[in-house]
Amino acid sequence: MSFDFYKRAAIVCRAIPYGKAATYRQIALLCGKPKNARQVGYALNRNRLGDDIPAYRVVNARGILSGAAAFDTADMQKLLLENEGVEVSFTPDGWQVDLKKDGWHNTMEEALRFQEIFKVQDI
């Protein structure tokens, strides 16, 4: 079995539901590499996952929108999330999503489905 983290991350990122946010660590965990959260951020910032990735739905572990540099304007991530109904509030640390309310609470069944997809695709 080969291992291509970026292919796995692309599959997982495309599965983030409309109106939800996921964390870098959550994506890495679902890819089978829970310590690779920074690699998820790198891949999203460098467009290593493809053009059809909803990168704006990925936030840091505290729900802070930390990807502003990767978007055309500083408020683009916030606007895209709000357009999907995600509430974004300003905090002293920056714009933040309430992950309890608007976070993607993936199930074990979803995690196992990803593992099956990775196995079938030999990634």
Contacts in CASP RR format, 6 or more apart in sequence:
PFRMAT RR
TARGET T0000
AUTHOR 0000-0000-0000
METHOD contacts of the structure
MODEL  1
MSFDFYKRAAIVCRAIPYGKAATYRQIALLCGKPKNARQVGYALNRNRLG
DDIPAYRVVNARGILSGAAAFDTADMQKLLLENEGVEVSFTPDGWQVDLK
KDGWHNTMEEALRFQEIFKVQDI
1 119 0 8 1.000
1 122 0 8 1.000
1 123 0 8 1.000
2 122 0 8 1.000
2 123 0 8 1.000
3 123 0 8 1.000
4 123 0 8 1.000
5 31 0 8 1.000
5 33 0 8 1.000
5 36 0 8 1.000
5 39 0 8 1.000
5 43 0 8 1.000
6 43 0 8 1.000
6 48 0 8 1.000
6 49 0 8 1.000
7 121 0 8 1.000
7 123 0 8 1.000
8 30 0 8 1.000
8 31 0 8 1.000
8 32 0 8 1.000
8 114 0 8 1.000
8 118 0 8 1.000
8 123 0 8 1.000
9 27 0 8 1.000
9 28 0 8 1.000
9 31 0 8 1.000
9 39 0 8 1.000
9 40 0 8 1.000
9 43 0 8 1.000
9 49 0 8 1.000
10 49 0 8 1.000
10 50 0 8 1.000
10 53 0 8 1.000
11 114 0 8 1.000
11 117 0 8 1.000
11 118 0 8 1.000
12 27 0 8 1.000
12 30 0 8 1.000
12 31 0 8 1.000
12 114 0 8 1.000
13 22 0 8 1.000
13 27 0 8 1.000
13 44 0 8 1.000
13 49 0 8 1.000
13 53 0 8 1.000
13 54 0 8 1.000
13 55 0 8 1.000
13 57 0 8 1.000
13 58 0 8 1.000
14 52 0 8 1.000
14 53 0 8 1.000
14 54 0 8 1.000
15 110 0 8 1.000
15 114 0 8 1.000
16 22 0 8 1.000
16 54 0 8 1.000
16 57 0 8 1.000
16 58 0 8 1.000
16 104 0 8 1.000
17 104 0 8 1.000
18 84 0 8 1.000
19 57 0 8 1.000
19 81 0 8 1.000
19 84 0 8 1.000
19 85 0 8 1.000
19 86 0 8 1.000
19 102 0 8 1.000
20 57 0 8 1.000
20 86 0 8 1.000
20 102 0 8 1.000
20 103 0 8 1.000
20 104 0 8 1.000
21 57 0 8 1.000
21 58 0 8 1.000
21 59 0 8 1.000
21 63 0 8 1.000
21 81 0 8 1.000
21 86 0 8 1.000
21 97 0 8 1.000
21 99 0 8 1.000
21 102 0 8 1.000
21 103 0 8 1.000
21 104 0 8 1.000
22 57 0 8 1.000
22 58 0 8 1.000
22 59 0 8 1.000
22 103 0 8 1.000
22 104 0 8 1.000
22 106 0 8 1.000
23 37 0 8 1.000
23 58 0 8 1.000
23 59 0 8 1.000
23 60 0 8 1.000
23 61 0 8 1.000
23 63 0 8 1.000
23 99 0 8 1.000
24 37 0 8 1.000
24 38 0 8 1.000
24 40 0 8 1.000
24 41 0 8 1.000
24 58 0 8 1.000
24 59 0 8 1.000
24 60 0 8 1.000
24 61 0 8 1.000
25 34 0 8 1.000
25 37 0 8 1.000
25 40 0 8 1.000
25 61 0 8 1.000
26 104 0 8 1.000
26 106 0 8 1.000
27 37 0 8 1.000
27 40 0 8 1.000
27 58 0 8 1.000
28 34 0 8 1.000
28 35 0 8 1.000
28 36 0 8 1.000
28 37 0 8 1.000
28 39 0 8 1.000
28 40 0 8 1.000
30 106 0 8 1.000
30 110 0 8 1.000
30 111 0 8 1.000
30 114 0 8 1.000
31 40 0 8 1.000
31 114 0 8 1.000
31 118 0 8 1.000
32 115 0 8 1.000
33 39 0 8 1.000
37 61 0 8 1.000
40 58 0 8 1.000
41 58 0 8 1.000
42 48 0 8 1.000
43 49 0 8 1.000
44 53 0 8 1.000
44 55 0 8 1.000
44 58 0 8 1.000
44 67 0 8 1.000
44 70 0 8 1.000
45 67 0 8 1.000
45 69 0 8 1.000
45 70 0 8 1.000
49 55 0 8 1.000
55 67 0 8 1.000
55 70 0 8 1.000
56 71 0 8 1.000
56 76 0 8 1.000
56 77 0 8 1.000
56 80 0 8 1.000
56 81 0 8 1.000
57 81 0 8 1.000
57 84 0 8 1.000
57 104 0 8 1.000
59 65 0 8 1.000
59 66 0 8 1.000
59 96 0 8 1.000
59 97 0 8 1.000
59 99 0 8 1.000
60 66 0 8 1.000
62 93 0 8 1.000
62 96 0 8 1.000
62 99 0 8 1.000
63 96 0 8 1.000
63 97 0 8 1.000
63 98 0 8 1.000
63 99 0 8 1.000
64 91 0 8 1.000
64 93 0 8 1.000
64 94 0 8 1.000
64 95 0 8 1.000
64 96 0 8 1.000
65 77 0 8 1.000
65 78 0 8 1.000
65 81 0 8 1.000
65 88 0 8 1.000
65 94 0 8 1.000
65 95 0 8 1.000
65 96 0 8 1.000
65 97 0 8 1.000
67 77 0 8 1.000
68 74 0 8 1.000
68 75 0 8 1.000
68 76 0 8 1.000
68 77 0 8 1.000
71 77 0 8 1.000
77 95 0 8 1.000
78 88 0 8 1.000
78 95 0 8 1.000
81 88 0 8 1.000
81 97 0 8 1.000
82 88 0 8 1.000
85 102 0 8 1.000
86 97 0 8 1.000
86 102 0 8 1.000
87 97 0 8 1.000
87 98 0 8 1.000
87 101 0 8 1.000
87 102 0 8 1.000
88 95 0 8 1.000
88 96 0 8 1.000
88 97 0 8 1.000
89 95 0 8 1.000
89 96 0 8 1.000
89 98 0 8 1.000
90 96 0 8 1.000
97 103 0 8 1.000
END
